[in-house]
Amino acid sequence: MTLPFNPYQEIASIAGRHATSNGETMTALDGVRISRQTSPSAPCHGSYRPCFAMVIQGAKSVQLGSDTINYGAGDYLLTSLDLPVAWRVVEASSEVPHFCMTFAISSDKVLDLMGSTGLTRPAEPVKGQRGILVNVATPELLDASVRLMRLLDRPDDIPALAPLIEREILYRILTGPAGAQLINIAVTDSHGHRIARAISWLRENFTSPLRIEELAEHVSMSASSFHHHFKSITAMTPVQYQKHLRLHEARRLMLVEGLDAGNAGHRVGYQSPSQFSREYSRLYGLSPARDMDAVRDTAG
């Protein structure tokens, strides 16, 4: 399929009209956000939820466990389950801002589309694939993305047309090179789905002590198989995953609720303030106190 126009230029023009300041902008399209940045950024820590994210201009880098994932204009990043990451914009300017369009994905919609179109899970189990993958957007995927973004300039058309185009985008993803991993997470009897269930449990109970054998049993896996598949998909062990969740929440408590380091660390499950400070410094590059001072200096 050959597109008779420059899709990136058109999407960038639309994005610039609807996202006028740096950061993330929620759009009138349900589950669709636009990210804008006019200069390279420092690392930002948080979570990526299941989504399709296509870079329109500029470039970005994501750190998942020990993996560094780079992607730029024309690439899309597919996240198939909840993952704690660090990301930064590496290429952006006021003349050519970084723009990224993000489209949320739910397992229910994946299963519904599979049922109505006859798409099936891979004949061979998906092995060794991370929960985050990068691929080049196909002309068909670009075409559907452009048509979806055009609806922002025609809001009256959104209720009738957006669900159809979003379904097409999801179909293009599922039938593309990253589709097998997304299907693997959605199908209930797969290893990927069991790891997704374990991640859901960790997110709800991250302040509690982690017992690998009990969590493996909870998702109907042996401890060795659980550990292997968890690390294969997330690029970290369950203990490392829990640690990221705890530290991200502790930082939020200090930033948003004004807690000191001791109380924030205790709130997320740390019994030792010194251990909390060591692990915080290892992840964020600064001690909790210095990190908060740096945030206040930047804000001021």
VOTIDREN-827940 format. One record per residue (C-alpha): x negated, y, z negated; residue number from 0; residue in one letter. Coordinates in pm, whole numbers, plus 32768, in hexadecimal, padded with zeros to 4 digits. Each point is the difference from the previous one (the first is absolute). Layout:
// residues N
X;Y;Z;num;residuo
X;Y;Z;NUM;A;
...
// end
This chain:
// residues 300
X;Y;Z;num;residuo
8000;8000;8000;0;M;
7F6E;8150;806A;1;T;
807D;8137;7F4E;2;L;
8025;8131;80E5;3;P;
7FA5;80F3;7EE8;4;F;
7F07;802B;7EE6;5;N;
80BA;7F60;7EDC;6;P;
7F06;806F;7EF9;7;Y;
8015;816A;806D;8;Q;
817B;7FF6;7FF4;9;E;
8011;7F58;7EAB;10;I;
7EFA;80F3;7F78;11;A;
80D2;8123;807A;12;S;
8136;7F75;7F57;13;I;
7F3E;7FAE;7EC2;14;A;
7F73;8160;7FF3;15;G;
815D;8095;800A;16;R;
8086;7F22;7EEB;17;H;
7ECD;7FE3;7F1D;18;A;
7F79;8160;7FD7;19;T;
7F27;7FD0;7ECB;20;S;
7EF5;7F09;7F94;21;N;
8072;7EC0;7F5A;22;G;
8127;7F1A;803C;23;E;
814E;807B;8083;24;T;
813D;7F31;7FE7;25;M;
80CA;8020;813D;26;T;
8172;7FEC;8053;27;A;
7FB9;7E9F;807C;28;L;
8031;7F09;7EE4;29;D;
7EB2;7F67;7F9C;30;G;
7F32;80D1;80F5;31;V;
7EF5;80EE;7F80;32;R;
7F03;80E2;80A8;33;I;
7EA7;8039;7F6A;34;S;
7F43;813D;805C;35;R;
7E9E;8065;7F9D;36;Q;
7F32;8121;808C;37;T;
7EAF;7F95;7F72;38;S;
7F56;7EBF;7F91;39;P;
8074;7F9B;7EA5;40;S;
7F6E;7F69;7EC6;41;A;
8067;7E98;7FB2;42;P;
8165;7FDF;7F81;43;C;
8061;7ED4;7F2A;44;H;
8156;7F62;8002;45;G;
80CE;7EEF;80A2;46;S;
8063;7FAF;8162;47;Y;
8157;7F5D;801B;48;R;
806D;7F30;812F;49;P;
7FF8;80EC;8128;50;C;
7F93;804E;8162;51;F;
7F1D;8133;800A;52;A;
7F8B;808B;814D;53;M;
7EF3;810A;801B;54;V;
805C;810C;80FC;55;I;
7ECF;80E0;7FD5;56;Q;
7EC1;7FEA;7F35;57;G;
7F84;7ED1;7F42;58;A;
802A;7F5B;7EAF;59;K;
7F4C;7F04;7F23;60;S;
809A;7F0F;7F04;61;V;
7F4B;7F3E;7EF1;62;Q;
80A6;7EB5;7FA2;63;L;
7F36;7F45;7EFC;64;G;
7EAB;7FD1;80A0;65;S;
8082;8047;8161;66;D;
7FE6;814F;80B3;67;T;
8100;802A;8117;68;I;
7FD5;811B;80FC;69;N;
810A;8069;80F8;70;Y;
803C;8129;80E2;71;G;
80E0;8091;810E;72;A;
80B0;7EEA;80BB;73;G;
7FD8;7F03;7EE9;74;D;
810D;7F88;7F15;75;Y;
7FD1;7F6E;7EA8;76;L;
80F3;7EF5;7F8F;77;L;
8023;7FC3;7E8B;78;T;
80C4;7EC4;7FB4;79;S;
8018;8013;7E82;80;L;
7FBB;80E9;7EDA;81;D;
7E8B;8046;7FE5;82;L;
7F33;80ED;7F25;83;P;
7F11;80BF;80E2;84;V;
7F2B;8136;8022;85;A;
8025;80C8;813F;86;W;
7F74;813E;8095;87;R;
8020;80CB;813D;88;V;
7EAE;8000;80AF;89;V;
804F;80CC;8138;90;E;
80DB;8138;7FFC;91;A;
7FEE;8176;803C;92;S;
80E7;812B;8003;93;S;
7FF2;7FFD;817D;94;E;
8044;7E88;801B;95;V;
80AA;7F8E;7EBD;96;P;
800D;7E97;7F9B;97;H;
8162;7F7C;8038;98;F;
807E;7EA9;7F9D;99;C;
8162;7F79;8026;100;M;
8065;7EFD;7EF9;101;T;
812B;7F1A;8023;102;F;
806E;7F2E;7ED3;103;A;
803D;7E8B;8035;104;I;
80DA;7F17;7F31;105;S;
7FF6;7E83;7FFB;106;S;
817D;7FF9;801E;107;D;
7FEE;80B6;814F;108;K;
7EEB;7F18;8076;109;V;
80D0;7ECD;7FAE;110;L;
8139;8097;809A;111;D;
7F48;804C;8145;112;L;
7F67;7EA6;8007;113;M;
815A;7F66;7FD7;114;G;
80A6;80CC;8110;115;S;
7EEA;7FE6;8104;116;T;
7F86;7E9D;7FCD;117;G;
7EA5;806D;7F8F;118;L;
7F5F;7EE9;7F38;119;T;
7EDF;7FE4;7F11;120;R;
7EAD;7F9E;8097;121;P;
7FD3;7E8D;8047;122;A;
7EB6;800F;7F42;123;E;
7FED;80A1;7EA5;124;P;
7F62;815A;7FFB;125;V;
7EA6;7FDD;7F68;126;K;
7F05;80FF;7F8D;127;G;
80C8;8135;8062;128;Q;
8007;812A;7F19;129;R;
8142;80A9;7F98;130;G;
7F86;8130;80C4;131;I;
7FAD;7FE1;8171;132;L;
7FA9;80FF;810F;133;V;
8059;7FDF;8170;134;N;
8015;80E0;8131;135;V;
8163;8074;8046;136;A;
808F;7F6E;8141;137;T;
80B0;80DF;8101;138;P;
814D;7F61;7F9A;139;E;
7FC7;804E;7E91;140;L;
7F94;8163;8055;141;L;
8132;8036;80DA;142;D;
80EC;7F97;7EE8;143;A;
7F42;80D7;7F04;144;S;
801C;8134;80DF;145;V;
8177;7FCA;8028;146;R;
8028;7FDD;7E88;147;L;
7F40;8141;7FBA;148;M;
80CA;80BF;8105;149;R;
8133;7FC8;7F29;150;L;
7F70;80F5;7F01;151;L;
8053;8112;80FE;152;D;
815B;7F6A;8036;153;R;
807E;7FB2;7EA1;154;P;
8166;7FC2;8075;155;D;
7F80;7ECF;80BE;156;D;
7F50;7F64;7ED5;157;I;
8123;7F33;7F6D;158;P;
804E;7F56;814D;159;A;
7EA6;7FD9;809C;160;L;
7F00;7FE8;7EE5;161;A;
8064;7EA1;7F8C;162;P;
7FE3;7F7D;8165;163;L;
7EA8;8098;803D;164;I;
7F80;7F97;7EA9;165;E;
806E;7E9D;804D;166;R;
7F44;8011;814B;167;E;
7EC5;8078;7F50;168;I;
8017;7EE2;7F09;169;L;
8031;7F0B;8122;170;Y;
7EC9;8088;80B1;171;R;
7F39;7FD4;7EBE;172;I;
807C;7E9E;7FC3;173;L;
7FAF;7F95;8163;174;T;
7EAB;80A8;7FF5;175;G;
7EB2;7F7F;7F79;176;P;
8052;805A;7E96;177;A;
8160;7F71;8002;178;G;
7FA0;7EA7;7F7F;179;A;
7F7D;808F;7EB8;180;Q;
813D;80CC;7FC8;181;L;
80DA;7ECF;8049;182;I;
7F29;7F30;7F13;183;N;
804A;80EF;7EE1;184;I;
8177;8006;8047;185;A;
8041;7E89;8028;186;V;
805A;7F79;7EAB;187;T;
7F40;7EB6;7FFC;188;D;
7EB3;808F;8079;189;S;
7EC3;8041;7F37;190;H;
8018;816E;8062;191;G;
815D;801F;7F6D;192;H;
7F90;7F5A;7EBD;193;R;
7EE0;80F9;7FE3;194;I;
80F8;811B;803B;195;A;
80D3;7F77;7EE0;196;R;
7ECA;7FF6;7F23;197;A;
7FB0;8168;805A;198;I;
8163;8066;7FA6;199;S;
7FD4;7F58;7EAC;200;W;
7EB1;80AE;7FCA;201;L;
8096;8152;804F;202;R;
8115;7FCB;7F01;203;E;
7F1B;7F70;7EF3;204;N;
7EAA;809B;8038;205;F;
7FDC;806D;7E93;206;T;
8020;7E96;7F89;207;S;
7EDF;7F09;7FE4;208;P;
7FCF;7F43;8147;209;L;
7FFF;7E85;7FF3;210;R;
7FAE;7F7D;815B;211;I;
8088;7EA2;7FC6;212;E;
8152;8085;7F8B;213;E;
801E;80F5;8121;214;L;
7F9F;7EEF;80FB;215;A;
810A;7F1C;7F6C;216;E;
80FE;811D;8012;217;H;
7FD3;800D;817C;218;V;
7FE7;7E83;802A;219;S;
7E8E;7FEC;8054;220;M;
7ED4;7F55;7F66;221;S;
7F0E;80EC;7F52;222;A;
7EEA;7FC0;80FF;223;S;
80E4;802D;812E;224;S;
809A;8138;7F67;225;F;
7EAD;809E;7FBF;226;H;
7F84;7FAB;8160;227;H;
8131;8089;80B8;228;H;
801D;8133;7F22;229;F;
7E9B;8069;8049;230;K;
8021;7FAA;8171;231;S;
812A;80EB;8027;232;I;
7FA6;811B;7F0F;233;T;
7E80;7FFD;800F;234;A;
7FFC;7FF3;7E83;235;M;
8040;7F0C;7EE7;236;T;
8144;800F;7F34;237;P;
7F38;8093;7EDE;238;V;
7F6E;810F;80E1;239;Q;
815B;804A;808A;240;Y;
808D;8029;7EA1;241;Q;
7EDA;80DF;7FA6;242;K;
804B;80E8;8125;243;H;
816D;8016;7F99;244;L;
7FA3;8054;7E9A;245;R;
7F02;8109;805D;246;L;
80E3;80A6;8102;247;H;
8118;8016;7EFF;248;E;
7F15;8083;7EF3;249;A;
7F89;8112;80EA;250;R;
8169;805B;804E;251;R;
804E;8013;7E8C;252;L;
7EDD;80EF;7FCA;253;M;
8052;80D5;8131;254;L;
817A;800F;7FE8;255;V;
8052;7FC5;7E91;256;E;
7EC9;809D;7F69;257;G;
7F92;7ED2;7F33;258;L;
7E99;7FEE;7F89;259;D;
7F22;7EE3;8073;260;A;
8028;7F33;7EC2;261;G;
817B;8004;8008;262;N;
8013;7FCC;8178;263;A;
7F18;7ED4;7FF0;264;G;
80C2;7F67;7EDF;265;H;
814C;803C;80B2;266;R;
7F93;7F32;812E;267;V;
7F78;7EDC;7F37;268;G;
7E97;8050;7FA2;269;Y;
7FA4;7FAD;7E99;270;Q;
7E9F;808D;801C;271;S;
7FD5;8175;8054;272;P;
7E99;7FC2;806C;273;S;
8068;7EEE;80F2;274;Q;
810E;80E3;808D;275;F;
7F04;811A;8032;276;S;
7F03;7F17;80A8;277;R;
80FD;7F6B;80F2;278;E;
809B;8153;8049;279;Y;
7EA9;8093;8052;280;S;
7FB0;7ED7;80DF;281;R;
813D;8031;80CD;282;L;
8019;817C;800F;283;Y;
7E8F;805E;7FEA;284;G;
8037;80DD;7ECE;285;L;
8058;7FCA;7E95;286;S;
816F;8046;7FA8;287;P;
7FA9;814F;7F5E;288;A;
7F24;8073;8122;289;R;
8102;7F8E;80FE;290;D;
8111;80CC;7F56;291;M;
7F17;812E;7FEC;292;D;
7FB8;7FE0;8176;293;A;
8175;7FF0;804F;294;V;
8043;8137;7F2E;295;R;
7EDE;80BA;80A5;296;D;
8086;7FAA;8159;297;T;
8161;806A;7FA2;298;A;
7F81;8143;7F6A;299;G;
// end
